[in-house]
């Protein structure tokens, strides 16, 4: 599979990751004057003033603003603050760097125990660090991105963020977590697979693709080839499986597990399919992206909110008996 790296600009990557491009009239007044605040739920309910997606958005905004206005003291202070926030939630395990979500989280009407990890969290944080490197030219940010990227691609570690599933497909897992003992059998009924160390993992379409794009960004930025095999195998996983994201011609599914549960970002599903199709010469991905766009326009666009709510209600009714059994 050929990847068109020569055509993938910073603007393309930012659009693909939904982190920009950003307007350049914004300038921070001080280090806490963020372009995108930490999600309120993270701060108030989870007591965690850090979120990888918001981190990446802020890094991209700072880069865009600095290109127009120069790198001010407030910008440098904010970069230091963002780095500190990310560092607090970066955990080193067996010399590998993981972004740690330090709270329990409900998923598929079960609970992921804290802390939990994932390729998505590592990827978006690494993407933010790459953009901070491009803003400041400070190698320490590229080094931090490398450590997070290396953890996504590594196989000889206890907590694997990427691994082949039972079908032989390489997934970049959005969530890797410890399940509650009384929910393990229920999660297995959904199709959730367990790693050798007892962790479970979820194969989420949008998290997988976001992580792929981050790896592609790292490859384009550094020229380092150690990510190539993971990128190609992960794209092949989408070439094979992405068309299955349309569930019974009703909506875009969220993941391989709990396939009846709709993706809360129906528009995002179309966007991400289009991005990876644009980036490669894979005909299956291109065909899927076209099908996704046509399906969205004809079946979802005018009723997206109702489609999601109806689908979620139906999924709850379908899966509830499995949990009670």
C-alpha positions, 0 to 999 in steps of 0.5 A: 500500500502506498501512502502519499506522504508528499501530499500530506501537509500540516494543514491536512494533518490538522484537518484529519485529526480535527485539531485545526487548522486554527484561526491566527487572530487568537493570542493567549493573554496568560498561560491559563488562557487556553484556546480550548479549555479542558473538558468540563466533565474531566475537571469537575467529575473526573478531577483530571485537568488534562485531555489528550484531544484538547492538548493537541488542539491547544498545541495546534492553536499555539503553532498557528498563532506563533507563525503570525505573531511570533512566540510571545512570553504568554505562549511560551508559558502556556507551552510549559503549562501544557507540557506540565499537564501532560507530564502529570498524566504520563506514566512510565511502565517498563520504560514505556510512556503511557498517557494515564486516565486516572478515573473509572469510566463507564463503557458499554454499560460496564466500567473500565477500572482506573487507570486505563490507557489507550493508543488514542490517548498516546497518539493525540498527546504525541500529536500535540507534542509534535506540533509543539516541537514545530512551534519551538524547535525544542527537541525535548517535545519531539523526544516525548512524542517518540516515547509515546509513539514507541509505546503504541508500536511496541509488542514486547511490553505488558500493556500492549496498545496495539496487537493482532486480534483473534481475526489476525487484524492489527488494531490500535486500541482506543481503550486498554483497561482492567475490567471489573470481575463481575463484568468480564463474562458480559464483556466477552459476550459483546466480543471484547477480547482479553490480553494475556495479562488480564487486560481487555481492549476495545477496537474503536474505529475513530480511535484506531484511525486517529492513531494511524494518522498520528503515526503517519505524521511522525513518519512524515516529520522525522523520516524514521521507518520503525512505524512503517509496519504498524501503519501499513498493517493498521491501514490494512485492518481498515481496508478489510473492516471499515465498511462494517462500520455501517450497522444494518444500514441504520448508522455508523457503529462505534466499535467492533465490540457492541456493534449495535451501539452507534458512534456518537460522531456520525459525521466524524466517521465519514470524515475519517474514512475520507482522510485515510482514503485520501492518504493512500492508494488503497481502492477498498478504502476509497470505495468505502469512503465514497459509500460512507459519504453517500450513506450519510447524505441519504440516511443520516444528515437530516436526522443525525441527532435522532438517529443516534438517540434511537440507536443508543436506546435500541442498543441498550435494550439489546445488550441489557439481557446479556448483562443480566444473564 
